[in-house]
Amino acid sequence: MTATALAKHATPLRDVFERYHVGWETRNPDLRVSTGSFQAARFEFSSARGNLLPTLTLDYIYGIDAAQFAVHAPDGTRNLGYSAVATLNIPIFGWGSGRSKVIQADLRRKQAQRELSFTQRRLQADLRELYAEAEAARAELELLKSSAELAAESLRLTTLRYQGGESTVLEVVDAQNTLTQARNAFSDGEVRARTAVANLQTLTGTM
C-alpha cells in the first residue's frame, strides 16, 4: 500500500468525528428511537394536561329540512335553514382519573427523557472509544508500513551482497522470511484499520 492509500485511513477519522454532532439524531437508529419515544411521551403528557381544561364545541348546520329538494315549499315556505349548537364541557367531577393520567404521563415523559440522555451519553462514549481505536490502528499501520519497507530494502541489500559473494544463501532466505512476515503483518494491520473506520462510520451513520 502506498502513502496515498494510507492517507485515506487518516482523513476520514477526523471528518467523521467532527460530523458526528451534525444531524446525528436523524442518522443513528438507537438515538432516533429514543428521540421518537421522548417526543411521543411529551405529546401524551400535553394531551393528558389538555383533558383537564374546559372544552368548547360549536356545531353549525345549514341546509334543507323538507320532504322535497327545493328552496321553497309549495305553500311558499323556505326550506332552507340553519342551526347552531354550542357545547361547553367543564371537567369538574373526574374522580381523580384525569389527574392520575397526567401524573402517569409525566412519569413516562421523565423516563423517556432519562433514556434519551443515557443513549446520548452512551453513543458519545462509544464514538470516542471507536475513534481512539481507529487512530491507534492507523498509527500501527504506519509503523507496519515502515517495517515492510525496511524489510524489502534489507532483502535487496542482502541479495546484492549474495550476488557479490559477501553473503550466504541462508541470509537471503532469512531476509525473504522477514519480508513475508512484515507484509503479512501489514495486511493484518490494514484489515484492522479498515474495520475500525467502518465501525466508526456505522455508529455515526456516515457509511
URZI-V724407 format. One record per residue. N is the residue number from 1. RES is the residue in three letters. OMEGA is omega in degrees with one decimal (NA if undefined). BURIAL is # if it has 24 or more other C-alpha atoms within 12 Angstrom, else .. Layout:
# URZI-V724407
N_RES_OMEGA_BURIAL, N_RES_OMEGA_BURIAL
This chain:
# URZI-V724407
1_MET_-179.4_., 2_THR_178.4_., 3_ALA_178.5_., 4_THR_178.6_., 5_ALA_178.1_., 6_LEU_-179.3_#, 7_ALA_179.0_., 8_LYS_177.4_., 9_HIS_-173.9_#, 10_ALA_-174.0_#, 11_THR_-176.6_., 12_PRO_-175.1_#, 13_LEU_179.3_#, 14_ARG_179.8_#, 15_ASP_179.7_., 16_VAL_-179.1_#, 17_PHE_-178.7_#, 18_GLU_-178.5_., 19_ARG_-174.0_., 20_TYR_-175.5_#, 21_HIS_179.3_., 22_VAL_178.1_., 23_GLY_-177.0_., 24_TRP_-179.3_#, 25_GLU_-179.2_#, 26_THR_-176.1_., 27_ARG_-175.7_., 28_ASN_-176.1_#, 29_PRO_-179.9_., 30_ASP_-179.3_#, 31_LEU_177.2_#, 32_ARG_178.3_., 33_VAL_-179.6_., 34_SER_178.6_#, 35_THR_178.2_#, 36_GLY_178.6_., 37_SER_179.3_#, 38_PHE_178.4_#, 39_GLN_177.3_., 40_ALA_178.1_., 41_ALA_176.5_#, 42_ARG_179.1_#, 43_PHE_178.2_., 44_GLU_178.8_#, 45_PHE_178.7_#, 46_SER_178.6_., 47_SER_179.7_., 48_ALA_176.8_#, 49_ARG_179.5_., 50_GLY_179.3_., 51_ASN_177.1_., 52_LEU_-177.7_., 53_LEU_176.5_., 54_PRO_178.7_., 55_THR_178.5_., 56_LEU_-179.7_., 57_THR_-179.6_., 58_LEU_177.9_., 59_ASP_-179.8_., 60_TYR_-176.5_., 61_ILE_178.3_., 62_TYR_-179.4_., 63_GLY_-177.2_., 64_ILE_176.7_., 65_ASP_-176.7_., 66_ALA_-179.2_., 67_ALA_-179.5_., 68_GLN_179.4_., 69_PHE_-178.0_., 70_ALA_179.4_., 71_VAL_-179.2_., 72_HIS_174.3_., 73_ALA_178.4_., 74_PRO_179.5_., 75_ASP_177.6_., 76_GLY_-179.9_., 77_THR_178.3_., 78_ARG_177.1_., 79_ASN_179.6_., 80_LEU_177.6_., 81_GLY_-179.5_., 82_TYR_176.8_., 83_SER_179.0_., 84_ALA_-179.4_., 85_VAL_177.4_., 86_ALA_-179.1_., 87_THR_177.5_., 88_LEU_-178.5_., 89_ASN_179.1_., 90_ILE_-178.3_., 91_PRO_-178.8_., 92_ILE_-177.1_., 93_PHE_177.7_., 94_GLY_-179.7_., 95_TRP_176.4_., 96_GLY_-177.7_., 97_SER_179.4_., 98_GLY_178.6_., 99_ARG_178.8_., 100_SER_178.5_., 101_LYS_178.1_., 102_VAL_-179.9_#, 103_ILE_179.5_., 104_GLN_178.7_., 105_ALA_178.5_#, 106_ASP_177.7_#, 107_LEU_178.3_., 108_ARG_178.1_#, 109_ARG_179.2_#, 110_LYS_178.2_., 111_GLN_178.3_., 112_ALA_178.1_#, 113_GLN_177.7_#, 114_ARG_178.9_., 115_GLU_177.3_#, 116_LEU_178.8_#, 117_SER_178.6_., 118_PHE_179.4_., 119_THR_179.3_#, 120_GLN_179.8_#, 121_ARG_-179.9_., 122_ARG_-179.5_., 123_LEU_177.0_#, 124_GLN_178.3_., 125_ALA_178.7_., 126_ASP_179.9_., 127_LEU_-179.2_#, 128_ARG_178.9_#, 129_GLU_179.9_., 130_LEU_178.1_#, 131_TYR_178.2_#, 132_ALA_177.8_., 133_GLU_179.7_#, 134_ALA_178.0_#, 135_GLU_179.2_#, 136_ALA_179.4_#, 137_ALA_178.7_#, 138_ARG_178.3_#, 139_ALA_177.7_., 140_GLU_-180.0_#, 141_LEU_176.8_#, 142_GLU_178.8_#, 143_LEU_179.0_., 144_LEU_176.7_#, 145_LYS_179.1_#, 146_SER_178.9_., 147_SER_178.9_#, 148_ALA_178.8_#, 149_GLU_177.6_#, 150_LEU_179.1_., 151_ALA_177.8_#, 152_ALA_178.7_#, 153_GLU_178.3_., 154_SER_178.2_#, 155_LEU_179.3_#, 156_ARG_-179.7_., 157_LEU_179.4_., 158_THR_178.1_#, 159_THR_178.3_#, 160_LEU_178.7_., 161_ARG_178.8_., 162_TYR_177.7_., 163_GLN_177.5_., 164_GLY_178.7_., 165_GLY_-178.5_., 166_GLU_-178.1_., 167_SER_-180.0_., 168_THR_179.3_., 169_VAL_178.2_., 170_LEU_177.7_., 171_GLU_177.4_., 172_VAL_179.2_#, 173_VAL_178.8_., 174_ASP_178.0_., 175_ALA_177.2_#, 176_GLN_177.9_#, 177_ASN_178.5_., 178_THR_178.6_#, 179_LEU_178.6_#, 180_THR_178.5_., 181_GLN_-179.9_., 182_ALA_179.3_#, 183_ARG_177.0_#, 184_ASN_177.9_., 185_ALA_178.2_#, 186_PHE_178.1_#, 187_SER_177.2_., 188_ASP_178.0_., 189_GLY_177.9_#, 190_GLU_177.9_#, 191_VAL_179.7_., 192_ARG_-179.7_#, 193_ALA_179.4_#, 194_ARG_178.6_#, 195_THR_179.6_., 196_ALA_178.5_#, 197_VAL_180.0_#, 198_ALA_177.2_#, 199_ASN_179.3_#, 200_LEU_179.6_#, 201_GLN_176.3_#, 202_THR_-179.9_#, 203_LEU_-176.2_#, 204_THR_179.5_#, 205_GLY_-178.6_#, 206_THR_179.7_#, 207_MET_NA_.
